[in-house]
Amino acid sequence: MSLINQMLTSGINTLIEYLTAHVLLCLIPAFFLSGAFNALIPSQTILRYMGDGVGTTKKGIAYFFASISGLVLEVCSCTILPLFAGIWKKGAGFGPAITFLFAGPGITLLSTPLTVAVLGSDFAVIKLALSIVMAIAIGIAMEVNFRDSNGSQKRGGLQQVASSTGNRRTHEPILFFTALTSIMIAGTAPIELTLKAGLVAFFSLLTGFFAMRYYEREEINAWMRETFRFMKLIFPVLLIGVFVSGIIKPLIPPELIANIAGSNTLLANIIAALFGTVAYFPTLIEVPVAEMFMELGMHRGPLMSYLLVDPGVSLQTLLVVNTIVGPRRTFMYAIYMLGFGVIAGYLYGILLV
């Protein structure tokens, strides 16, 4: 009974700590920003650079927009699959489509500030940079590897996914999204609490002013709907994941983590990456799980390998990708993901820790 009480107490304490430290000034602004992106920016703005125009668009631009797609589309490894299938079937280059497949769930607007708050800004910035480099490298490697079998069949263009911004002047959405993004930046900044609260309040009022001035009521309503849709989809699962990670923490002896991944070896990075493949966690759950591993003694090199691989590769993802692009491409995608993730984590552990 004492073990059960210990597990429940650990889960509750972890949940309370998480809610206190991360939700109000970190997650909630990110939800509103993600909702605004989804409701107020046409997906076509990003997807068209990887779609049927990719043959005439510079490859570098296609890969760049594919690699940052997750910041706008804000999808998990499950919802990225139909989007990947859509852009691949309807004309995207194979390399940019693969980059999009990894970057969509791997480089999200929600996970980046959460990683800053939980694991530190230095770790979060390096992870973001490595994720972008990995996404592009995997896409290029896959395109080169399967150049002869990709085919050049003519495919239809993409449908418009989000509503158009009409005749709105360019500076208007820039001002709105700058103010909205500033809320999240101020909320996660390592500054004194009173100053932080004041900045968050100021940028919140400024965001409301720009929203009322530049957007129609229907657009604002769509923004609110998308924001609360994200909250309903992600927040309950996130809380459950945090609670579960707190429950299992007492069951994992610190010496086990220290023995397996307490040092930055190739084997430790491989085990961490494989764990990220097998033990799938929904969007954002991997961050508190990573925090738990770090507290239990995991080296930051294997921790980086785990966080790079976990969002993009799971058994469920690979099964679905197999039905879209076939077993050979799926197998090589998994190999490249694991390989690049292990190498990136290992080098990070050697050079920057």
N, C-alpha and C positions, 0 to 999 in steps of 0.2 A: 504493500500500500504506500510505503514511503517513496518508492520509486515513481509511482503514478502521481503522487502529490508533487514530487519534485519536477516531473515532466510538465504537469499542468501549470505549476507556478512559473517555470521557465518560459512556457509558451505565452502566458498572460503578461509577464514582465517584458518579454521581447516585443509583444504587440503594443503595449503601452509606450515603451521607449520609441518604437517606430512611429506611432501616431504623434507623439509629442515632438519628435525631432524633424519629421519629414513631410507631414501631410499638408499643414496649413500654408506654409510659405514655399513649398517645393512642388508637391504633386498637384494641388488645386490649380495654381497658375498654369502648369503644364497641360492639364486637361482643357482649360479654356483656350490655350494656344493651339492645341491639337484640333479642338472643335472648330476654331476659326479657320485653320488651314483647310480642313475638310469641307467646310460649308462655303467659304468665301474665295477659295482659289481653285480654278478648274484643274482637275487631275491631268487634263490634256496638256496643260502648261509644262508639266514634267514629262509625261509619258510620250509626247510627240517627238521628243529628241531621241527616243529609242524605237520609235515606231517605223512606219513605212518611209519616213524621210531619212532614215539612218543611212541609206545608200548614198545620199548626196550630202549628208552632214558629216563633218569631220568626226572620225572615230573617237578622238579625244573628248569632244563635247558629249558624244553619246555615253561614253564610259563615266564621265564626270557627273552628268545628270542622273545616270543610273545609280551611282555610288552614294548620292545624297538624297535619293528618293524617299528613304525612310523618314527623313526629317519633315517631309511634307505629307506623305501618305499615312504615316503612323499606323503600321500594321504589325501583327504578330506573325510567327512562322506558319500559322494556319491560314490566316486571311490573305497572306501574300501569294498563296498557291494559285487561286483562280486568277489573280492579276497577272502572275507570271505566265500562266497558260494563255491568257488573253493576248498579251503583247507578243508572245512567241508565235502563236498561231496566226496573228493578224499582221505580222511583218517586222517585228523587232529583230535586230541582229542577234545571233546566238550568244556572242560574248557579252554585249550589254544586257541581254535578258538574264543571263546567269549572274552578272554583277547585281542586277536589280533583285534577283531572288535572294541573294545573301544580304544585301544592304538593307532591304525593306525591314526585316525584323532585327537586324544586327546594329543598325544605326538609327535609333528612334529618338524623337524629341523628348519622350517621357523618361527613357532610361538614362540619358546623359546627365541631366541635373540630379537625378537620384543617385547615380554613381558618384558625382561630385560630393553630395551630402554624406554618403555612406563610406566611401573608400578614399576620398580626397581628390582635389582638383588635378594634382599631378598624374595620378593613376587614370582618372577619367579622360583627360586630354590625350594621353598616350594611347589609351584604348580606342578612342575615337579615331585618331590618326591611323593606328594599325588596322582598324576595321575598314577604313576607306581604302587603304593600300591593299589589304587582303581582297576586298571585293573586286577591285580593278584587276589585280593579279590573277585571281581565279577565273574571272571572265575572259581575260586575254589567253590564259593557258587553255581553257576549254575551247575557245574559238580556234586557236592554232591546232589543238589536238584533233579536232573534228572538222577541220576546214573542208575536207573533201566530201563529208557526208551531211553537211548542213543543208545543202540544197538551196536553190534560188527561186523557188516557186513564188508566183505573185500572190500576195495576200492582201486582204482588204484593210482599210484604215481603221483607226480606233474611233470609238464613239466618244462623244463628249460626256464626261462623267459628272462634272459639277457645273453649276450655273455660271453663266458669263458675267463678267463685271461691267459689261456694257461700255458706256462712254466715260467711265470714271477716269479722272486724271491720275497719272502715274504716282504723283507724290502722296495721294490720299491713302492708298493701302500701305505705302511705305511708312507713313507717320503712324498709322493705326498699329501695324505689326511691330514697329519699333517700340512703341509704348507698351504693348502687350508683352513682348519679349522681355522688356526691362523689368516687369514685375517679377518674372521668374529669376532673372539675374540678381536682382536686389534680394530676393527671398533666399537665395542660396549663397550669397556673398558672406565671407568670413568677417563680418563687421559687428559692431555693438548692436544689441537687440533694439534699443530705442531708435537708433538711426535706421536700422533695417525696416522696422515697422513703419516709420515715417516715409521712407522711399517707396515701400510697397503701397501705402495709402495714396501717395502722390501719383504714382504711375497707374494705379487702378482708376483714379478719377480722370486722369488724362486719357486712358483707354476708353472709358465711358463717354467722354466728350467727343473723341474722334469717331466712335461707333455711331453716336446719335447724329453727328454732323455729316458723315460720309456714306452711311449705309441706310438702305430702306428697312422698314419694319420687318418685311418678309425675310430679308437677309439676316437681320439680327435674331429673329425667331429661329431660323435655320441654324445659326451659330449656337444658340442655346440648346437646341435639340441635339446637335452633334456632340456638344460638350457633355451633356447629361447621358447621352448614349455611351460615350467613352467611360464615364464614371460607373454606370451600371454594369458594363461589360467587364471592366478591369478591376475596379476598386474592391468588390467583394472577393474576387479570386486572389487579389494581392494580399488582403488581410488574412485569408485562409492560409496562403503560402507562408506569410510571416509567422503566423501562429504555429504552423506545423514545423517550420524550421526551428522555432524555439523549443517545441516539444522534443524533437529528436536530438537536440544538442546535448542533453545529459547522457544520451545513449552512446555517444561517440567519444571514446577515450581520447583525450588530447594527444597521448603518446602514439595512437594509431595514425592520426593525421600527420604528426611530426615524423613518424617513421616512413610513411608512404610518400608524402609530398612536403616534408619540412625543409627540404633542400632543393636547390634548382638543378636537378638532373634531367637528362632526356627522358628517362623512365617515368619520373614524377610528372613531367609535362604530358607524356603520352597517356598516363592513367587519368590525369585531370581532364584531358580532351575527350577521352573515351567516356568518362563519366558524364560529361556534358552532352554526349550523343545519346547515351542510353537513358539517363535520368532526365527526361524532358520536363522543363518548368515553363509555365506560361509567361507572357511578356512581363518584365519587371521582377518576377519572382527570383530570377537568377542573381539579382543584386543582393538582397538580404541573405540568400543562401551563401553567396560568396563572402559576405561579411562574417557569417557563422564559421565558414572554413578558415578564414584568416584568424579569427579569435581562437580557433582550435589549433593553430600552429602551421597552417599551410603557407608555404613560401609564396611571395608575390609573383614569381615567374609562372609556376603551375596555375596560380589563381588567374593570371592573365590568359593562359591557354584555355582554361575552362570558360571564362567569360567571352572569349572570342568565338568559340565553337558552339556553345550552348544555344544561342538564339537562332542560328542558321541551320543546324543539323540535328535532326531527331529521327528516330525510326519511322514515325508517322510521316514526316516530311519526305523522307527518301522513298517511301512506298508510293506516295502520290506523284512525286517527281518522276518516278519510274514509268508511270502510266502516261506521262506527258512527253518525255524525251527518250524513253527506252532505257534498258538496263546498262548498256555500256557507258552512256553519258552519265547516268546516275551514279554508277560505281566510281567513275573518275572524279565526279563532283565531290563525293564523300572523301575520297583519297586526298584531293587537293585541299579540301576544307581542314581535314585533320592534320595534314602535313604542314600547311601554312600556319595553322593555329599553334602547333607544337613548336615550330621554329621561331615564330614571333614571341611566344611566351618565354622560350629558353633564352633567346637573345636579350629580351627585356630584363630577365632575371640576372644575366651576366653583366650587361652594360649599364643599366639604370637603377638597379636596386642597391 
